[in-house]
Amino acid sequence: MISADVDLIFVAAPSESQKRQAEMEGLTFDMTPIGREAFVFFVNHKNSVENLSLEQLKQIYAGKITNWHEVGGENAAIRAFQRPADSGSQTALERMMGDIPIMEAPAENVATGMGGSIHEVSQYRNYKNAIGYTFRFYSTEMVNNHEIKLLSIDGIAPTRKIFVKAHTHSYLNFML
């Protein structure tokens, strides 16, 4: 629910539905970027896949690539976790996808709570077939779960050094 009760918040950019909701309440966001955060994808550390292309990620979340063997992994169905609508990471996924529709996720593949998808991908009983997404700082500094590994995208590892020096368009696709 959006109301005029708060003067200042520090959050990821609002989703399109949050912007519409504010507009319907006669409110506007005055957004001032104060930093950038890397949007990253991760799998269980036992998954053999280390790298995906941006196009492969889009096809996974569009429901077009459904098995890890299609992207160089084992013959196992991909369980692509999503976040609830209007969460910061789901909004980042929607921006990354552009005009490509995101597949409808089964309810059990929608992880709630900020650490939900990290927990599910690291602990899920079919651990090697899950994929999720979050923000780099959250996954590496706040949760620091050693059961997941961050994937390289288009051959670029999501290291702190890479994102600090990010100057090319392909890096910026993963930044807010």
N, C-alpha and C positions, 0 to 999 in steps of 0.2 A: 504494500500500500504506500502510495506516495502522498505526502502532505507537506505543509509549510512549517512543520514543527521544528525542523533542524536547519541551522544556518550553514553548516560546513560538514562535509564528509570526505573521506579519502577512500576511493574505490576505483575499480576498473571502470572503463567507459560504460555507460548505460546501454542496454539493448534497445532495439527499435520499439518493442512493446512498452518498455519503461519510458521512453521518450513520448510515445503516444499517450500513455497514462498520465504523465505530468501535464501534457498539453490539455487533456480533457479536464484536469483540475485547475487549469489556468496558471500553471506554473512553468517555469523554464529552468533549464540547467545552465549555470554559468561555469563552464568547465575550463580549468587551468591545468594543462599537463605539467606534472612535477617529476616525472620519471618514466622510464620504459621498463617493461618486464618481458622476458622471453616466454613465448607460448611453446610448450614442448609436448612431445608424445613419448609414451613409455610402454614397456612390456615387462613381463616377469623376467628376472635375470637369467632364467633357464631357457628362454626363447632364443632360438638360433639366429633370428633376424637382428641385424645391427643397424641397417640403413633402409630407408624408404624414400622414394621421390615424393615431392609435393603432390604430383598427379596421382600416385598410388594411394596416398593418404586420403585425397579427395574421393577416389573411387571406393576405398574401404568405407568411408562414412556416407557415401551415396548408396551403399549396398551392392555395388557392381563387382568388387573384389571380395570374395567371401571365404577364401581358403588361403592359408599361409603359403602353400606351395606355389601359388600364383605370384608371389613376391620373393621367392627364393627360400622359403622356410619349409617346415615339415608339412605333411598332408594332414591338416587339422583345420576345422572351421574357425574362422576369426570371430571372437566375441568382442565386439567394439562397444566399450562402455561410453555412455554419454552422461552429461550432467543435467540437472533440471533446467527448464526454460528460465531465462533471465539471470542465471548465475554468470559470474564474470567469465569463467572458462567456456561455458556454452556459447556465450556471446562472441568470444574470440573464435571458436570453431565456426560459427555462422559467418563471421567476417572472412575467415580463411576460405570457406567454401564458395563465397561469392554467389553466383546465380545457380550453382549446383544444389539441388534439393538434398537435404540430409535425410537418410532413411529413418523410418519410424522405429524407435528402439523399444524392444520388449521391456515391460516395467522392471524386470529383474536386471536389466542392463543400464538402468538409470541410477547412478550412484548419488546418494544424498550426502550432505555434509562435505566440507572442503576436502577432507582426507578420504572420503568414501571410495573414489575410484582408485586411489593408490592402494588402499587396503584390499579392495576386491581383486585388482590385478596381481597383487603380490601373494594373496592367500587363497584365491579361488581354487576349487578342487581340480579344475582343468587348467591350471595356472599357465601353461605354455601357450594357450590360445587367446589370451586376453590382451587388449590394447586400451589405453586410456590417454588422457591429456590433462594438463594443468599448467601452472606457471613455474618456471625454473626455480626461482628462489623458494617457493613453497615446497617443492619436492625435494630440493637438495639441502636447504637450511632449516626449514621448519619441521618437516616430517622426517626427512633423512632416512627413508626406508631402504635398506640395502637389498631387499628382495626384488626391487625393480631396477631397470636400466633405461636411461634416456636414449632414444633413437637418434642417429644422425639423419638429417634430412638433406637429400641431394648431395650426400657425401660430406656434409658439414656437421661436425659434432657440436652439441649444444653446451660448450664449455663457457665458463664465465668470461674468459679472455676473448673468445669469439664474439660474444654479444656486446662486450664493452667496445670493441673495435668495429662493430657492424656498420658498414657504409654502403653495402650493395643492396639492390632491390630484393634479392632472394633472402637476405637476412631479415630485412624489414617486414617481410610477410609474416614473420613469427614474433613481431614486436607489437605491443600496444602503444 
